Amino acid sequence: MSDYPVDMAIKPEVEPFFDAATNTISYVVKDPSSNACAIIDSVMDIDYAAGRITYDHADSLIAHIRKHDLDLQWIIETHVHADHLSAAPYIQGKLGGKMGVGENITIIQEAFGKFFNEGTEFQRDGSQFDMLFADGTIYKIGNMDAFTIHAPGHTPACMVHVVGNAAFVGDTLFMPDGGSARCDFPGGSADELYDSIQKVLSLPDDMRLFMCHDYGPEGRDIAWETTVVEEKRDNIHVGGDKTKAEFVKFRTERDASLDMPTLIIPSLQVNMRAGEVPTDADGNPLLKVPLNKL
């Protein structure tokens, strides 16, 4: 464990919150030696058909933090999600904390700023966030050190956050029977995702891994925690020493058969703005629907 920049003997307290509408798991991660905590991958509720945003899921995280008198220090996005909307600014307005994302958010903002035909008022420098994490960034949650691993492939801005003996992998990996995430979004790469997964699998075998999504394959109960050794042994896409060539061939063919995520249009517009909903010229919340681009 001495090869890693944080004490992996520390066991953070991890409270999961599952959002059934988007199959997302958000986490409250608490320093065991203080009342400091972080939220990872929050969710803002949207009724897309009705054009209505609510905050029930975010309110459940806020209620948990208030009930246990915790000090929210960070609101972290593992990446710019394409399947749910972030509630980061709403939570920050209630509890404080710094919003953080990988520094390659600027690549996402540049690509999708053009995609959504955003004007010059849309900043493409990541300034909507309080912290842009680089590969190997060390930061603190209370007395507990955490560090980041750049894990591109699903998106260019994906980061894994290692906090003590827990790693929050975003969409880099799913549970062993779920495999891995798609790589066909702009800036995605199956080749890079394979390399990123190997970074995760090089962590200690007993490292706890926490997923951002789970879909209950074959009707099993929703799950979100596994370990490095279980992924190395059992992951249906990369386990058992599958080669990069095997993975890239499978991932590329599979991605070509997938439909776009239901919420990709609103999610990208909101999440590249750190969870803020775009507005029209009069300041009214408004989402765009570009046609025939995806």
C-alpha positions as CSV (number, residue, x, y, z in Angstrom):
1,M,0.0,0.0,0.0
2,S,3.0,2.3,0.3
3,D,3.0,2.7,-3.4
4,Y,-0.2,4.8,-3.2
5,P,-0.4,8.4,-2.0
6,V,-3.2,7.8,0.5
7,D,-3.6,5.5,3.5
8,M,-5.6,2.6,2.2
9,A,-6.1,1.2,5.7
10,I,-8.7,3.9,6.3
11,K,-12.2,2.7,5.9
12,P,-14.5,5.6,4.9
13,E,-18.2,5.2,5.8
14,V,-20.1,4.9,2.6
15,E,-23.9,5.5,2.4
16,P,-25.4,4.6,-1.0
17,F,-28.6,6.2,-2.5
18,F,-30.1,4.4,-5.5
19,D,-32.1,6.3,-8.0
20,A,-34.5,3.9,-9.7
21,A,-35.4,6.3,-12.5
22,T,-31.8,6.4,-13.9
23,N,-30.3,3.4,-12.2
24,T,-27.7,5.7,-10.6
25,I,-26.1,5.2,-7.2
26,S,-25.1,8.4,-5.4
27,Y,-22.9,8.2,-2.3
28,V,-22.3,10.1,0.9
29,V,-18.7,9.3,1.9
30,K,-17.7,10.2,5.5
31,D,-14.3,10.5,7.1
32,P,-14.4,8.0,10.0
33,S,-12.4,10.3,12.2
34,S,-14.5,13.5,11.8
35,N,-17.9,14.7,10.6
36,A,-16.6,15.7,7.2
37,C,-18.1,14.1,4.1
38,A,-18.4,14.2,0.3
39,I,-21.2,13.5,-2.1
40,I,-20.3,11.6,-5.3
41,D,-22.5,11.7,-8.4
42,S,-25.7,13.3,-7.2
43,V,-29.0,13.2,-9.2
44,M,-31.5,15.9,-10.1
45,D,-34.9,14.5,-11.0
46,I,-36.5,15.3,-14.3
47,D,-39.8,14.5,-15.9
48,Y,-38.6,14.9,-19.4
49,A,-42.0,14.5,-21.1
50,A,-43.5,17.2,-18.8
51,G,-40.4,19.4,-18.8
52,R,-40.4,19.4,-15.0
53,I,-37.4,19.3,-12.6
54,T,-37.6,18.3,-9.0
55,Y,-35.1,17.4,-6.2
56,D,-36.5,14.4,-4.3
57,H,-33.3,12.4,-4.7
58,A,-31.0,15.3,-3.8
59,D,-33.2,16.1,-0.8
60,S,-32.7,12.5,0.5
61,L,-28.9,13.1,0.5
62,I,-29.3,16.5,2.2
63,A,-31.6,15.0,4.8
64,H,-29.1,12.3,5.6
65,I,-26.3,14.8,6.0
66,R,-28.4,17.0,8.2
67,K,-29.6,14.1,10.3
68,H,-26.1,13.0,11.1
69,D,-24.8,16.6,11.5
70,L,-22.2,16.1,8.8
71,D,-20.0,18.8,7.2
72,L,-20.2,18.6,3.4
73,Q,-16.9,19.5,1.9
74,W,-17.1,18.2,-1.6
75,I,-19.7,17.5,-4.3
76,I,-17.9,15.4,-6.9
77,E,-18.8,14.3,-10.4
78,T,-16.9,11.3,-11.6
79,H,-17.6,12.4,-15.2
80,V,-20.1,14.4,-17.3
81,H,-23.0,11.9,-17.2
82,A,-25.1,11.3,-20.2
83,D,-27.9,9.5,-18.4
84,H,-28.8,11.6,-15.4
85,L,-28.7,15.3,-14.4
86,S,-26.4,16.5,-11.6
87,A,-28.0,18.2,-8.5
88,A,-24.6,19.7,-7.5
89,P,-25.5,23.4,-7.4
90,Y,-28.8,22.7,-5.6
91,I,-27.0,20.7,-2.9
92,Q,-24.3,23.4,-2.7
93,G,-26.9,26.0,-2.1
94,K,-28.3,24.1,0.8
95,L,-25.1,22.7,2.4
96,G,-22.0,24.4,0.9
97,G,-19.1,22.3,-0.3
98,K,-16.9,22.6,-3.4
99,M,-17.9,21.2,-6.7
100,G,-15.2,19.1,-8.5
101,V,-14.8,17.3,-11.8
102,G,-11.9,16.1,-14.0
103,E,-9.9,18.8,-15.7
104,N,-10.8,17.4,-19.2
105,I,-14.3,18.8,-18.6
106,T,-13.0,21.5,-21.0
107,I,-12.9,18.9,-23.8
108,I,-16.5,18.0,-23.1
109,Q,-17.5,21.7,-23.0
110,E,-15.8,22.4,-26.3
111,A,-17.3,19.5,-28.1
112,F,-20.9,19.9,-26.8
113,G,-20.8,23.7,-26.8
114,K,-20.6,23.3,-30.6
115,F,-23.1,20.4,-30.5
116,F,-25.7,22.6,-28.8
117,N,-24.7,25.7,-30.6
118,E,-24.0,27.6,-27.4
119,G,-22.9,31.2,-27.7
120,T,-19.8,32.9,-26.5
121,E,-21.4,33.4,-23.1
122,F,-21.0,29.7,-22.4
123,Q,-17.5,29.3,-20.8
124,R,-15.5,26.3,-21.9
125,D,-12.8,26.6,-19.3
126,G,-14.4,24.5,-16.5
127,S,-14.9,27.7,-14.4
128,Q,-18.4,26.5,-13.5
129,F,-16.7,24.1,-11.1
130,D,-14.7,25.0,-7.9
131,M,-12.0,22.3,-8.6
132,L,-10.7,20.6,-11.7
133,F,-9.0,17.4,-10.8
134,A,-5.8,16.3,-12.6
135,D,-4.5,12.7,-12.7
136,G,-3.0,12.1,-9.3
137,T,-4.6,15.1,-7.5
138,I,-4.6,14.6,-3.7
139,Y,-7.4,16.3,-1.7
140,K,-8.8,15.9,1.7
141,I,-12.2,14.9,3.1
142,G,-11.7,16.0,6.8
143,N,-8.6,14.2,8.0
144,M,-8.8,11.6,5.2
145,D,-6.7,11.9,2.0
146,A,-8.2,11.0,-1.4
147,F,-6.6,10.9,-4.8
148,T,-7.8,10.8,-8.4
149,I,-7.0,8.5,-11.3
150,H,-7.7,9.8,-14.8
151,A,-9.7,7.0,-16.5
152,P,-10.7,8.1,-20.0
153,G,-12.6,5.8,-22.4
154,H,-16.2,6.3,-21.6
155,T,-15.6,10.0,-21.7
156,P,-12.3,12.1,-21.8
157,A,-13.1,13.5,-18.4
158,C,-13.7,10.4,-16.4
159,M,-12.0,10.1,-13.0
160,V,-11.8,7.4,-10.4
161,H,-11.7,8.7,-6.8
162,V,-9.8,6.6,-4.3
163,V,-10.7,7.4,-0.7
164,G,-9.0,5.1,1.8
165,N,-9.9,1.5,1.0
166,A,-12.8,2.6,-1.3
167,A,-12.6,3.6,-5.0
168,F,-15.5,5.3,-6.8
169,V,-15.2,4.2,-10.4
170,G,-17.9,6.2,-12.1
171,D,-18.7,4.4,-15.4
172,T,-15.3,2.9,-15.8
173,L,-16.6,-0.4,-14.6
174,F,-19.9,-2.0,-13.8
175,M,-20.5,-4.9,-11.4
176,P,-18.8,-8.1,-12.6
177,D,-22.0,-9.4,-14.3
178,G,-22.6,-5.9,-15.9
179,G,-19.2,-5.6,-17.5
180,S,-18.2,-2.1,-18.7
181,A,-19.7,1.1,-20.1
182,R,-20.1,2.2,-23.7
183,C,-17.4,4.1,-25.5
184,D,-19.2,5.6,-28.5
185,F,-19.9,9.1,-27.2
186,P,-17.7,11.9,-28.7
187,G,-14.3,11.5,-27.2
188,G,-14.9,8.0,-26.1
189,S,-12.4,5.1,-26.9
190,A,-12.6,1.4,-26.2
191,D,-8.9,1.2,-26.4
192,E,-8.5,3.9,-23.7
193,L,-11.2,2.4,-21.5
194,Y,-9.4,-1.0,-21.5
195,D,-6.3,0.8,-20.2
196,S,-8.3,2.8,-17.6
197,I,-9.8,-0.4,-16.3
198,Q,-6.4,-1.9,-15.9
199,K,-5.5,1.0,-13.7
200,V,-8.4,0.2,-11.5
201,L,-7.5,-3.5,-11.5
202,S,-4.0,-2.6,-10.4
203,L,-5.3,-1.4,-7.1
204,P,-5.0,-3.8,-4.1
205,D,-7.2,-6.9,-4.5
206,D,-9.3,-6.0,-1.4
207,M,-10.0,-2.5,-2.5
208,R,-13.7,-1.8,-2.3
209,L,-15.1,-0.6,-5.7
210,F,-18.3,1.4,-5.8
211,M,-20.3,1.6,-9.1
212,C,-22.1,4.7,-10.5
213,H,-24.8,2.5,-12.1
214,D,-26.3,-0.9,-11.9
215,Y,-29.1,-2.5,-14.0
216,G,-29.7,-5.8,-12.2
217,P,-28.7,-8.2,-15.1
218,E,-30.9,-11.3,-15.3
219,G,-33.3,-9.9,-12.7
220,R,-30.9,-9.9,-9.8
221,D,-31.2,-7.3,-7.0
222,I,-29.5,-4.0,-7.6
223,A,-25.9,-4.0,-6.3
224,W,-23.2,-1.4,-6.2
225,E,-20.2,-2.7,-4.3
226,T,-17.6,-5.2,-5.3
227,T,-13.8,-5.6,-5.1
228,V,-10.8,-5.5,-7.4
229,V,-10.2,-9.3,-7.1
230,E,-13.9,-10.0,-8.0
231,E,-13.7,-7.8,-11.0
232,K,-10.4,-9.3,-12.2
233,R,-11.8,-12.8,-11.8
234,D,-15.4,-12.4,-12.9
235,N,-16.0,-9.3,-15.0
236,I,-17.8,-10.5,-18.1
237,H,-16.0,-7.9,-20.4
238,V,-12.5,-7.8,-18.9
239,G,-12.1,-10.5,-16.3
240,G,-10.0,-13.6,-16.7
241,D,-7.1,-11.9,-18.5
242,K,-9.1,-10.9,-21.6
243,T,-6.8,-9.1,-24.0
244,K,-7.2,-5.5,-25.2
245,A,-7.9,-6.7,-28.7
246,E,-10.8,-8.9,-27.4
247,F,-12.2,-6.1,-25.4
248,V,-12.0,-3.5,-28.1
249,K,-13.7,-5.8,-30.7
250,F,-16.5,-6.7,-28.3
251,R,-17.0,-3.2,-27.0
252,T,-17.1,-1.6,-30.5
253,E,-19.6,-4.2,-31.8
254,R,-21.8,-3.9,-28.8
255,D,-21.8,-0.1,-28.8
256,A,-22.9,-0.1,-32.4
257,S,-26.1,-1.9,-31.3
258,L,-27.1,0.4,-28.4
259,D,-29.7,3.1,-28.4
260,M,-28.8,6.6,-27.1
261,P,-29.6,7.1,-23.3
262,T,-33.0,8.5,-22.8
263,L,-31.8,11.6,-21.0
264,I,-28.6,12.3,-23.0
265,I,-29.9,15.6,-24.4
266,P,-30.8,17.2,-21.1
267,S,-28.0,15.6,-19.2
268,L,-25.2,16.9,-21.3
269,Q,-26.6,20.4,-21.4
270,V,-26.9,20.5,-17.6
271,N,-23.9,18.5,-16.6
272,M,-21.4,20.4,-18.7
273,R,-22.6,23.5,-16.7
274,A,-21.9,21.8,-13.3
275,G,-25.6,21.1,-12.9
276,E,-27.0,24.4,-13.9
277,V,-30.0,24.4,-16.3
278,P,-29.4,26.7,-19.3
279,T,-31.7,29.6,-19.8
280,D,-33.1,31.6,-22.7
281,A,-32.5,35.3,-23.4
282,D,-35.1,36.2,-20.7
283,G,-33.5,34.0,-18.1
284,N,-36.1,31.2,-18.3
285,P,-34.9,27.6,-17.9
286,L,-34.8,26.0,-21.4
287,L,-33.3,22.9,-22.9
288,K,-32.4,22.5,-26.6
289,V,-33.1,19.4,-28.7
290,P,-30.7,19.3,-31.6
291,L,-32.1,17.1,-34.4
292,N,-30.3,14.4,-36.3
293,K,-27.0,14.9,-34.6
294,L,-26.7,11.8,-32.4
